[in-house]
């Protein structure tokens, strides 16, 4: 088994040698269809919170360009960001513009200027204009209302943009349990193309109502925090990936966690955040080969519960 640390060392060595990341493996990436259109996306992408956001605000921004280069070299396309993730959207947008990557990426960002439960339409439009300027791409592939902020007003603006063909898809997100009921209401009431929710091997509440509803309503799902932020890494520290995981091609804990998540048929794409190119390559390894069936998923979940 290859550890996260070993994979990182390999990636750094490759980058130092030629600034060229390993070519995509012979096995194609697993893709899922966006229910409303049939457009297919790789089941693993890239998020920009956490360490990505910290790096965007620091002195090592070049590392983020390497992350994008590595992801694209492996066939990945989905990038999820937000104005609320510090400098992430601005720095990623600059990289995308400067390198010409924007056209190759499925660019997903968010909208939220709600204060006290209410969004000022003028401020919302200003935030949207800033997002378009940062990526330099029209249409933007996906914009979602971040954390259920004043959905009637803010999703209304996104519907306008979708009708104007300035964005291709629109949706809403939350990773807060107190907002799950609001999310379910929006899924039933609004013409959502996407939702973004937290989902991990040790955080499976979405399986009870939200994911079945998404499947029933034809709504694509971005899975956020598939590593439980740092929770799962803390849990497996000092433990080896179980040998039986190799039966479905799992070679690291990241692939263990991600294959579990994307094996759920309602998940369109998981977007783990990273600021390391080698980690992006490792993550995309979970989008190749075999996915766990129900019995294997139960075995995987039980293993994590015992640690």
C-alpha positions, 0 to 999 in steps of 0.5 A: 500500500502507498501512504499519503506521505509516500505518494506526496514524495513521489509527486514532489520528485516528479514535479522537481524533475520536469514540472510534468505530472504523470500521464493518466493511467490506462484505465479511464476515469469513472464518470457520472451523468448530471441527471438534467442533461446527461453530461458526464463528470469524473466522480472525483474533483478538487475542492478549495477550502481547508489547505487549498484556501490556506495556501491561496492566502500564503506565499506558496501559490505556485503549488496550486497551479501544480495541483491544477496541472496534475489534476488535468493531466490525470483527466480530472475537470471538476473544481469547486470554490466559493467567494467565502473560501478566503482567497481561493476563488481569486487565486484559482481564477487567476491561475485558470486565466493565466494558463488557459485552463478555464476552458478545460475545467468544470468550474463550480462556485457559489453565491452568498451575501445573506446577512441576518437571513436576507440577501441584498440583490445589489450585493449579490449581483456584485458578488456574481460579477466578481466571480465572472471576472475572476475566472474570465469564463462565460458561461460559468458551469455551476453556481450554487447558493452557499449554505442555504443563504436566502434561497428565494432571492439568491436562487432567483438570481441564479435562475435568471443567469441560467435563463440568460445562459450566463451559467449552465447549472444552478443549485444550493449547498449546505454542510450544516445539519441544522439546514438539512430540512431547509435543503430538503424543502428547496429540493422539492420546491426549486428547479435545482440542477445540483446540491452540495452536501457533506458526506463521508464514510463516517457521516452517512446521514445523507443516505437517509433522506437527501440522497434518495430525494436527489435521485428521485428529483433528478438532482446532481450531488457534489459530495463535500468533506469526504475526508470528514475534513481532518476527522478521518485522517485523525482516526486512521493515523498509525493504521495501515489500509486493510489488505483486502481493500486491494481487491478493488484497487485501493492503494491509500486511505484517500482512495478508501474514503473516496471510493466509498463515497462515490460508490453511492449511485446518487453522488455525481462527484466528490470534491476533496480539497488539497494543496498538494499535486501528489494528493490530487493524483492520489485522489483521482486514483479513486475514480479508476477501476472498480467501485465497492458493491454494497457488501464491500461498502458495509465492510469498509464502514465497519472497519472504520467504526472499529478503529 
